[in-house]
């Protein structure tokens, strides 16, 4: 399925069936930045905070037994502060962000996951109306289709992270305090033990990276084992579907958007804020990038040109913003939507990004990993998956040769490695 669901060839009169497509801060938001940092505004030592916070937890119904079970010996993970300030959705060039996440390895992994779970995806679509490509895009972004769920390089016990954030994160402490209590409530309900609750630095867990609040309020026991769990594929995708519907106002039968051309349309029109019907955009001069006519002229959409009118431009419907409700980043939402399209056979964007470059092939990524490993930079393996260790190895190599250490394994890095620099 491709973006062509929003357009039909000139002369075709039948309406094509529309198809298409996070959580808050999941594996898709894992940052390159590392290094422990001190809690910037903690008013007391962590152990003292644990003692004083008991009253807050008790007031929310958390038993002393559960509180003791979780906090006995708990040490804060201080590395979360650096990661919180370096989320890649807001730091990378968009074309780099997309290339890194819509890689050949991820597409192959996603295609296998889509085939294996075809019956589940059909059932979810029938029950919730969320298109398979949206769910596949979320699953792929958040945990690489489950590959990262129990990967120790990506997922850690969540209580040290949430405890550190609740104790000392200066900007959103009340949010993290609430999520720490929500995580305690998950334990109290008997849904998981503290050691079983593995997640990202921000405490997001499982296949589609549920925050504790999502687990409590939107979790679904879709596999019938008696307990909703983000570590179950069925439960995770069902909970994500419910999230999109309830938190994102997802609309059944509506594509997320379409790539367009805006020849002659003022750049100021692409503000990603102004709603018009598709036919109204058409009268202003917006056209499907692949030619033909729009299939859903009455659908309401916004125009977005993330790289200016010379790059890919998009008409975005409410369902794009439903995906964005999962993570407040336009880049993230576009990557989810495009990844889902590509997994199900969709083509790359028609218009290239100015200054962008093609994605490395699987073989080229593996070559980068092998060359880095031989040069003494540990990539954690040579499977063609660009994970945290490969990103760090690339950044260390870039630093050594005087490039910006952004961790992006692009053509320049491959060329430099081949030269033996």
Secondary structure, 3 states (H helix, E strand, C coil): CCHHHHEECCCCCCCCCCCCCCCCCCHHHCCCCCCCCCCCCCCCCHHHHHHHHHHHHHHCCCCHHHHHHHHCCCCCCCCHHHHHCCCHHHCCCHHHHHHHHCCHHHHHHHHHHHHHCHHHHHHHHHHHCCCHHHHHHHHHHHHCCCCCCCCCCCCEEHHHHHHHHHHHCCCCHHHHHHHHHHHHHHHHCCCCCHHHCEECCCCCECCCCECHHHHHHHCCCCCCCCCCCCCCHHHHHHHHHHHHHHHHCCCCCCCCEEEEECCCCCHHHCECCCCEEHHHHHHHCCEECCCCEECCCCCEEEEECCCCCCCCEEEECHHHHHHHCCCCCHHHHHHHHHHHHHHCCCCCCCCCCCCCCCCCCHHHHHHHHHHHHHCCCCCCCCCCCCCHHHHHHHHHHHHHHCCCCCCCCCHHHHHHHHCCC
